[in-house]
Amino acid sequence: MTPTHPTPEELPALTSFLIQTTTWRSLRLKLVAIPGSGPADTWAWLNSLFIAVGGVLRTENSSCWDTLQKLDIEARDVCLQEFIHLPFATIAPNLRELKISFHRILNSYRMVEGFINPKKLRRLEINARITWKDDVLPTFWYHTLGQAANLESAKVLDYGCDSGSSIFHFSGTVSFPVSNLTLTTLAPDQRAGS
């Protein structure tokens, strides 16, 4: 079955519907590129959706997705330049399960803090070719495991992408050991050559 694509005229109505429905508990967004147009159109709409949700937060001082507990974004055609446009900590503060599938994430700095509310999170899965720069990879795991007290499952499928040096230098703010009493699944899957 060929997926349908909203026309440019229909996209604002779809965005408005997703924002004005304030009782979402679960959302699954599967985005595919329109044949012949490339993945840019896919990311542009997704980015505009999150900007619009953030706009509601700024103007009304409350999130329209307060009840959202599970979010699954599948956009395998998308290559993110940065992970900056997904502020789930503010637009979906009660998110318990987050699954993200992109083609590639070139800048992972924003994955460390602020993109999710770690106190609520129970399941996290990120599936993308991720470029880990500097000490972002161990810092990501440190913050995720240390701050997400209710985390039960964490999977990062990064396909063995660039992680730079294998020698990590933690800042003075990192204290060991890191403990998490609820975690039952930890999968730092680095599939080389996939």
C-alpha positions as CSV (number, residue, x, y, z in Angstrom):
1,M,0.0,0.0,0.0
2,T,1.3,3.4,-0.9
3,P,1.1,5.9,2.0
4,T,-0.9,9.0,1.4
5,H,0.8,12.4,1.6
6,P,-1.2,15.5,2.7
7,T,-1.1,18.3,0.2
8,P,0.6,21.6,1.2
9,E,-2.9,23.0,1.7
10,E,-3.8,20.1,4.1
11,L,-0.7,20.3,6.3
12,P,-1.9,23.3,8.3
13,A,-5.2,21.5,9.1
14,L,-3.3,18.4,10.1
15,T,-1.0,20.4,12.3
16,S,-3.9,22.2,13.9
17,F,-5.8,19.0,14.6
18,L,-2.7,17.5,16.3
19,I,-2.3,20.6,18.4
20,Q,-5.9,21.3,19.3
21,T,-6.6,17.7,20.4
22,T,-5.3,18.1,23.9
23,T,-6.2,14.6,25.2
24,W,-3.5,12.6,23.3
25,R,-2.1,9.8,25.4
26,S,-0.2,8.1,22.5
27,L,0.9,9.4,19.1
28,R,2.7,7.6,16.3
29,L,4.0,9.8,13.5
30,K,5.3,7.9,10.5
31,L,6.8,10.1,7.9
32,V,8.0,9.1,4.4
33,A,9.5,11.3,1.7
34,I,7.4,12.0,-1.3
35,P,9.0,10.1,-4.2
36,G,11.2,12.5,-6.2
37,S,11.2,15.3,-3.7
38,G,13.6,14.0,-1.1
39,P,13.5,13.9,2.7
40,A,13.6,17.6,3.3
41,D,9.8,18.0,3.0
42,T,9.3,15.3,5.7
43,W,11.5,17.1,8.2
44,A,10.1,20.5,7.4
45,W,6.6,19.4,8.4
46,L,7.7,17.6,11.6
47,N,9.8,20.5,12.6
48,S,6.9,22.9,12.0
49,L,4.7,20.7,14.1
50,F,7.0,20.9,17.1
51,I,7.5,24.6,16.6
52,A,3.7,25.1,16.6
53,V,3.4,23.0,19.8
54,G,6.1,25.1,21.4
55,G,4.2,28.2,20.3
56,V,1.1,27.1,22.2
57,L,3.3,26.6,25.3
58,R,4.7,30.1,25.0
59,T,1.4,31.9,24.4
60,E,-0.9,29.9,26.8
61,N,1.8,28.9,29.3
62,S,0.7,25.3,29.2
63,S,1.5,22.5,26.9
64,C,-1.2,21.2,24.6
65,W,0.3,17.7,25.0
66,D,0.3,17.5,28.8
67,T,-1.5,14.1,28.7
68,L,0.8,12.6,26.0
69,Q,2.6,9.6,27.5
70,K,3.8,7.7,24.5
71,L,5.4,9.1,21.3
72,D,6.7,7.1,18.4
73,I,8.3,9.1,15.5
74,E,9.4,7.0,12.5
75,A,11.1,9.1,9.8
76,R,13.8,6.9,8.3
77,D,14.3,9.3,5.4
78,V,15.2,12.2,7.7
79,C,18.8,13.3,8.3
80,L,18.9,15.7,11.3
81,Q,21.6,18.3,11.3
82,E,21.0,18.9,15.0
83,F,18.8,17.4,17.7
84,I,17.7,20.8,18.8
85,H,14.1,21.0,17.5
86,L,12.5,18.3,19.8
87,P,12.0,19.9,23.2
88,F,9.9,17.1,24.7
89,A,10.7,18.2,28.2
90,T,8.4,21.2,27.8
91,I,5.9,20.2,25.0
92,A,5.2,16.7,26.4
93,P,6.3,16.9,30.1
94,N,4.6,13.6,31.0
95,L,6.1,11.5,28.3
96,R,6.9,8.0,29.6
97,E,7.8,6.2,26.3
98,L,9.8,7.8,23.5
99,K,10.8,6.0,20.3
100,I,12.6,7.9,17.6
101,S,13.8,6.5,14.3
102,F,15.7,8.8,11.9
103,H,18.1,8.1,9.1
104,R,20.9,10.1,10.7
105,I,21.6,12.5,13.5
106,L,24.7,14.5,12.7
107,N,24.9,16.6,15.9
108,S,24.0,14.8,19.1
109,Y,24.8,17.6,21.6
110,R,21.2,18.4,22.3
111,M,20.4,14.8,23.2
112,V,22.1,15.1,26.6
113,E,19.9,17.5,28.5
114,G,16.5,19.2,28.1
115,F,15.0,17.2,25.3
116,I,13.0,14.9,27.6
117,N,11.7,15.0,31.2
118,P,13.9,12.3,32.7
119,K,11.8,11.9,35.9
120,K,8.8,10.6,34.0
121,L,10.6,8.5,31.3
122,R,10.3,4.7,31.4
123,R,11.3,3.6,27.9
124,L,13.6,5.3,25.5
125,E,14.6,4.0,22.1
126,I,16.6,6.0,19.5
127,N,17.4,4.4,16.2
128,A,19.6,6.4,13.9
129,R,23.1,6.7,12.5
130,I,24.4,9.0,15.2
131,T,27.5,11.1,15.1
132,W,28.7,11.2,18.7
133,K,31.2,14.1,19.1
134,D,33.6,14.8,21.9
135,D,32.3,13.1,25.1
136,V,28.6,13.3,24.2
137,L,28.1,9.5,24.1
138,P,29.2,8.7,27.7
139,T,27.6,11.9,28.9
140,F,24.3,10.9,27.3
141,W,24.4,7.6,29.1
142,Y,25.4,9.2,32.4
143,H,22.6,11.7,32.3
144,T,20.0,9.2,31.0
145,L,20.8,6.6,33.6
146,G,21.4,9.0,36.5
147,Q,18.4,11.3,36.1
148,A,15.7,8.9,34.7
149,A,14.9,7.2,38.0
150,N,11.9,5.4,36.5
151,L,13.7,4.2,33.4
152,E,13.0,0.5,32.7
153,S,14.4,0.2,29.1
154,A,17.0,2.3,27.2
155,K,18.1,1.3,23.7
156,V,20.3,3.4,21.4
157,L,20.8,1.8,18.0
158,D,23.5,3.9,16.5
159,Y,25.0,1.6,13.9
160,G,28.6,2.1,15.0
161,C,28.7,5.7,13.8
162,D,31.5,8.1,14.5
163,S,32.2,8.3,18.2
164,G,35.5,10.1,17.9
165,S,38.1,9.2,20.5
166,S,37.5,6.2,22.7
167,I,39.1,8.1,25.6
168,F,36.5,10.1,27.5
169,H,37.1,13.0,29.8
170,F,34.2,13.7,32.1
171,S,33.6,17.1,33.6
172,G,33.8,17.8,37.3
173,T,30.0,17.6,37.6
174,V,30.0,13.9,36.9
175,S,30.1,11.7,40.0
176,F,30.3,7.9,40.0
177,P,28.9,5.4,40.5
178,V,25.7,6.0,38.6
179,S,22.8,3.9,39.8
180,N,19.3,3.2,38.5
181,L,17.2,0.7,40.4
182,T,14.4,0.3,37.9
183,L,16.4,-0.4,34.7
184,T,16.0,-3.9,33.3
185,T,17.1,-3.4,29.7
186,L,20.1,-1.5,28.5
187,A,21.1,-1.8,24.9
188,P,23.9,0.4,23.6
189,D,23.8,-1.3,20.2
190,Q,26.5,-0.2,17.8
191,R,26.0,-2.2,14.6
192,A,29.1,-1.7,12.5
193,G,28.6,-1.3,8.8
194,S,24.8,-1.5,8.7
